[in-house]
Amino acid sequence: MSEILIEKKEKIGFIILNRPERQNTFNLPFARQLNDNLKQMDMDDEVRVIIIKANGKNFSTGIDLKEFSGKTHEEYREMIKIMDEHNHTISQMKKPVISQVQGYALANGAGLVFACDMAIAGESAKFGTTAINVGLICLGPAIPLSKLVGRKKVLEMVLTGEIMDAQEAYQIGLVNRVVPDEKLEVETLNLANILVSKSPLALQTGKQGIYKMQDIPYHQATDYMSELFASLASTEDAQEGIKAFIEKRPPKFKGI
């Protein structure tokens, strides 16, 4: 059985974490398949939005501790690079990525949620950067985490390894919505379908701009965003969206 499963339905791509017997922990095949499937979904013209969800009780409890045995420094360097690759990939993708979170999302599992563009959590979800509790430290997850909360909260989470519930995660901006567990799938699909209805070029432009502006100075970001907006305004989809609004009809976006 594959470590990662993929499905497609009505312009939504699903990437399903599939190591429930190991709490969906990351090993090297799992990490590679996750990253490869994210890239493939981003290139798939039939997919507009991607949902990452998990089989089993928990979303993911981090890197499998069996991976931390008998390796050289160079081997650990290569392993961790692969385990953290989704941090690069998701931020560079054209399409929105939503995580659908139940149960525990810990360490690298929490980092995957933080790296996603949006996240919907069930009321039972719990989050923690817990590697400190086994003598390690959640440096990879700290990268997307630092884009969501301030330095003091990052340090508190990473250095204590304490676990927070879904409501606290929502209050500090780690997830977009908290919903009853029985409505988790429906509410995640509702969000995905809202995004599917939008112009794919507008979504791509918005995601690209928002990620980029976090890494450059204010005035440079202002000029960059103006140029992106001008480029989008000249597309057929933008003109179609405006025309459809004026004519009071649903737009027909082509992605051009």
TORTOR-837450 format. One record per residue (C-alpha): residue in one letter; x, y, z. Coordinates in steps of 0.001 Angstrom, whole numbers, plus 500000, padded with zeros to 6 digits. Example, Ala and Ser with C-alpha at 12.3 -4.5 7.8 and 13.67 -1.06 7.14 Angstrom:
% TORTOR-837450
A512300495500507800;S513670498940507140;
This chain:
% TORTOR-837450
M500000500000500000;S501300503443499067;E502447505748501856;I500453508539500178;L497182508159498254;I495827510580495669;E492304511215494399;K490652513801492159;K487038514939492199;E485400517974490626;K488575520059490259;I489781519211493783;G492862517070494288;F493205515025497465;I496539513974498942;I495880511434501682;L498454510586504337;N498303506815504571;R500410505444507421;P497628505209510031;E499301502260511763;R502275504588512465;Q500153507698513188;N501023509018509709;T504590509682510773;F507096510746508148;N509646508283506836;L511672508876503684;P509261507187501222;F506338509074502806;A508114512442502585;R509211511853498991;Q505743510751497878;L504114513720499613;N506410516164497866;D506174514454494469;N502380514346494617;L502154518020495569;K504212518925492494;Q502172516649490239;M498875518092491488;D500181521600490855;M500866520679487223;D497524518896486719;D495140521053484672;E492144519148486083;V492953520303489640;R492272523826490963;V492645523273494727;I494458520631496783;I493369519168500125;I495809517276502339;K494027514938504717;A494860511764506612;N493610508250507121;G493316507113510727;K492773508862514018;N495574511420513744;F496730513791511019;S500454513182511621;T502626512916514714;G505883513957513047;I508959512106511850;D509072508405512677;L511629508041515490;K513003504949513763;E514574507349511267;F516852508726514004;S519208505809514293;G522601504864512903;K523108507719510466;T526103509945509826;H525920513721509947;E525744513812506130;E522967511209506086;Y520954513175508661;R521438516346506598;E520026514660503495;M517183513044505456;I516049516295507071;K516224518106503739;I513742515586502324;M511515515722505425;D511287519533505145;E510939519744501355;H507192520432501535;N508001523823503112;H509577524858499815;T507079523116497569;I503790524389499018;S504969527996499082;Q506044527768495428;M502903526064494136;K500410527982491993;K497368526360493576;P495949526753497094;V496657523889499497;I494284523236502410;S494986520872505311;Q492083518968506888;V493181518155510424;Q491867515630512897;G493526514299516032;Y497174515082516677;A499295517220514360;L502683517200516029;A506259518133515113;N506645517691511332;G502914516949511136;A502200520329512707;G504777521860510376;L502895520482507381;V499698522171508621;F501570525448509188;A503045525257505670;C499647524817503998;D497930527927502681;M494829527300504787;A493773524809507443;I490473523503508767;A490614521708512108;G488153519424513801;E487371520205517425;S489446517194518503;A492598518451516760;K495692519174518823;F498900520861517726;G502429520879519089;T506055521339518072;T507052518467520321;A510516517344519159;I512051519015522240;N510449516271524332;V512735513621522782;G515919515708522799;L515450517173519311;I513975520510518205;C511318521536515659;L513401523806513455;G511706522865510172;P508169523507511495;A509393526767513045;I509889528238509567;P506226528387508439;L505173528872512083;S507237532082512247;K505174533481509351;L501970532948511325;V502806534092514879;G505359536312516594;R508831535351517822;K507863534923521467;K505098532460520605;V507395530555518242;L509989530237520997;E507374529184523543;M505983526480521269;V509306525153519995;L511181525265523309;T508430523872525553;G506844521354523218;E503481521967524848;I500374520860522997;M497496523244522280;D493915522480521364;A492178523492518160;Q490521526560519660;E493821528055520814;A495355527246517425;Y492505529191515823;Q492879532133518187;I496574532608517356;G496106532127513605;L497415528603513014;V494129527404511474;N491379529226509608;R488373527471511127;V487492524980513846;V484453522814513149;P482750519824514784;D484621516632513943;E481621515200512125;K481546518240509821;L485300518417509143;E485206516891505675;V482126518840504571;E483475522175505777;T486866521587504166;L485150520777500879;N483013523906501227;L486143526050501482;A487785524213498580;N484709524724496394;I484677528451497124;L488252528598495835;V487420526409492824;S484792528963491781;K487385531754491573;S489684532652488695;P492684530289488826;L494920533119487608;A493688535407490371;L494306532690492974;Q497802532089491635;T498592535800491579;G497278536308495091;K499232533398496535;Q502426534368494730;G502181537970495856;I501350537293499493;Y504239534847499926;K506671537170498166;M505722540315500067;Q506623538663503383;D510231538366502241;I510895541850500847;P510852545442502223;Y507586547405502366;H508077549772499427;Q509535547047497240;A506537544869498123;T504153547681497159;D505751548047493726;Y505861544279493241;M502175543863494090;S501221546717491758;E503001545005488888;L501332541666489669;F497919543320489750;A498538545076486431;S499568541775484859;L496420540070486141;A494149542912484991;S495294542397481404;T494248538722481260;E491132537333479577;D489943535875482895;A490019539286484569;Q487989540825481772;E485567537901481880;G485131538270485636;I484307541958485347;K481962541408482410;A480153538560484176;F479672540688487300;I478180543547485277;E475951541141483360;K474897539401486590;R475936535898485467;P478477533309486647;P481922533845485091;K483476531242482790;F487165531248483619;K489650529645481217;G492883530228483090;I494196532684480463;
